[in-house]
Amino acid sequence: MNRLPARPEIAAAQPYGAPHPDVPVRLNVNENPYPPPPEVVESIVTRVRRAAAGANRYPDRDFGELRSALADYLIRESGVVNIGPEMIWAANGSNEVLLHVLQAFGGPGRTVVAFEPTYSMYHEIARGTFTAWRPGRLEADFSLDAAHGIRHIDKVKPTVVLLPSPNAPTGTPLPLATIDAIADQTGGRAVVVVDEAYAEFRRPGRPSALQLLDKHPHLAVTRTMSKAFAAAGVRLGYLAAAPELVGYLRTVRLPYHLSAITQATALAALDHAGTMLGQVAELRERRDRLAAALAAMGFEVAASEANFVLFGRLADRHSVWEQLLARGVVIREVGPAGWLRVSVGSELETLTFLRALAEIRKELE
Ligand SMILES: *Cc1c(COP(=O)(O)O)cnc(C)c1O
């Protein structure tokens, strides 16, 4: 039947990706609902025009200007002062950054660990890099028990540990003490990656794992412009770590992997970081109100510090997902059986979702 010599582990696999139906209310992939304002669009056009005029040349392979801008942004966002451009790496989305990490530190005969339920791309990047996938588990409330984490790591001896904080699709943050304990345990044996894709949505006062970089040369913190930064279309993810770790990522990337257009667009967006993040506080508050509304309707709700909420438990989640879709609302069928995930949208989108869900519930009764 198979007419092409595909690797057995991908022969029957489906490509990653949420269904993307063209409906009025799209709350399925955790985007920021607000498009860039006109002055940011203008800055992007100006920078891209300049880049286009030099498009006969390859771009800056080491994206020095962008690395400096990302380091400055992280310093301002986290309050951690000693982050320099030599500690920054970037690629086309933080998924590509994670691919570079596994190309450099995973590979055949090596193991990567994360704790499920978690971001499903981790497993796929492991498969793509021939790295064995040996996940541990989260507790019933989706927190990570540090003792279990350490025992699991001792048992399966990974070279890469992935710790999303907040986790997807649950929204659960990871205390700094847990990250620190796992990093203490893995020094010299594993690279520990804290995936902070949703960090800007964390509760005020909760520290970023960037604070631990000084202490652990094998720790890396990944971020993205796709979520809070309202620039999912730009495809720019990045990482902060000790320069030695970044050096290995440079070795495995494809030459000129970040186009001049991507670099110009990301720089323009970073010039307006305050504006791009302008609605984050509002989205955070709306997340808390959405979680409270779902709880008031009688659902179980996972405690979230991201821009989405996981709720359950549904006897037939697929049917609820379909009935929402029929009402013009798409959310995400992901995570443990019986749960669904909804992104925080605009006020109107969030209300439309809650009204549709209430209607469906009434029909089910
Ligand atoms: C969205 C997401 C990412 C990264 O997305 P990019 O668009 O590739 O930067 C990384 N990790 C988690 C947990 C995510 O949810």
The ligand as an SDF file (V2000), in Angstrom:
LIG
                    3D

 15 15  0  0  0  0  0  0  0  0999 V2000
    2.2940   28.4970   21.3360 C   0  0  0  0  0  0  0  0  0  0  0  0
    3.3230   27.7660   22.0940 C   0  0  0  0  0  0  0  0  0  0  0  0
    4.6660   27.7810   21.7130 C   0  0  0  0  0  0  0  0  0  0  0  0
    5.2380   28.4540   20.5510 C   0  0  0  0  0  0  0  0  0  0  0  0
    4.7340   28.9000   19.5150 O   0  0  0  0  0  0  0  0  0  0  0  0
    5.5340   29.6330   18.3570 P   0  0  0  0  0  0  0  0  0  0  0  0
    4.4260   30.2970   17.6370 O   0  0  0  0  0  0  0  0  0  0  0  0
    6.2420   28.5660   17.5790 O   0  0  0  0  0  0  0  0  0  0  0  0
    6.5020   30.5850   18.9890 O   0  0  0  0  0  0  0  0  0  0  0  0
    5.5980   27.1390   22.5040 C   0  0  0  0  0  0  0  0  0  0  0  0
    5.2430   26.4820   23.5970 N   0  0  0  0  0  0  0  0  0  0  0  0
    3.9770   26.4320   23.9940 C   0  0  0  0  0  0  0  0  0  0  0  0
    3.6580   25.6920   25.2390 C   0  0  0  0  0  0  0  0  0  0  0  0
    2.9740   27.0480   23.2500 C   0  0  0  0  0  0  0  0  0  0  0  0
    1.7080   26.9510   23.6390 O   0  0  0  0  0  0  0  0  0  0  0  0
  1  2  1  0
  2  3  1  0
  2 14  2  0
  3  4  1  0
  3 10  2  0
  4  5  1  0
  5  6  1  0
  6  7  2  0
  6  8  1  0
  6  9  1  0
 10 11  1  0
 11 12  2  0
 12 13  1  0
 12 14  1  0
 14 15  1  0
M  END
$$$$
